[in-house]
């Protein structure tokens, strides 16, 4: 309930500001203006209604349509808000430094109207471009991970990573089928899934993930929980993912012998899991307890900020997701404030960290400055 109130309040600020700047000041007959304001109010309500449906597990074709219109509208309004407020800040600063100068009121009105047209056009272009980037088939990002003293038997080991599929009212079976075909092209030795499989109930959306069961890497498939696993039917989703052939690692490690060399794969639950179950509280000591020495150690952790554990326990590589690469500007700036890295390959001390930008998306179906990805990681010396 608290989240819904906060969400509604933030949306009210966004939609009110956009309505005030674009609709209230329009020189059109009042009945048209009222009609547009009512339409904006309806679009304000749609994302809130979607969340109410989500929390109450109301899932059908009608709720999916509402979600699509609601979240797409939210994406457009948020873009307009940030573009317009940036323009207003610049104009406010300009007025401070040019105080005392007088401008022709007709020219001022023309410039104001022109700026609104430019902002509106940028919002529309951003929406179309962002929508295209979000729903397109994920690209394969090829990344080489250079490990000092890597045994020859592990050189060229090919791993695939997917993350943040968010199957639900916005992402369905057809999208997952395309993802599976892309993974088949990689033909990975190991597949890693770093959390956030779905949003919604297993009954409504579980079948959308079925094609993941067709992938059969030589050395197995591994899964760790993301934060969204805990928001709806956690146990149901974990049972389904296990039935699809994934080994679910919850504060657990597993050694794999590859050509005589040992690869230790460790998985920890999302940092928020502790609020839902004591069993899902991150416990690195438990995760690595009793494990023999290995030639390479890989940590699967949904959030990049878990790099602190990877460094402390001398992991060679950490694989994460969660950030969606920021998904779309300017929200990417907020994500950067919350995490040490938001996408791509980084190094902290002797540990490599790779953050998948998300194979799916969440919320507004927009991606600007990012793209959906499947990661192909290859070990090199």
Buried (B, 14 or more C-beta within 10 A) or exposed (E): EEEEEEEBEEBEEBBBBBBEBBBEEEEEEEEEBEEBBEEBEEBBBBBBBBBEBBEEEBBEEEBBEBBBBBBBBBBBBBBBBBBBBEBBEEEEEEEEEEEEEEEEEEEEEEEEEEBBEEBBEBBEEBBEBBBEBBBEEBEBBEBEBEBEEBBEBBBEBBBBBBBBBBBBBBBBBEBBBBBBEBBEEBEBBBBBBBBBBBBBBBEBBBBBBBBBBEBEBEBBBBBBBBBBBBBBBBEBBBBBBEEBBBBBBBBBBBBBEBEEBBBBBBBBBBBBBBEBEEEBBBBBEBBBEEBEEBBBBBBBBBBBBBBEBBBEBEBBBBBBBBBBBBBBBBBBEEBBEEBBBBBBBBEBEEBBBBBBBBBBBBBBBBBBBBBBBBBBBBBEE
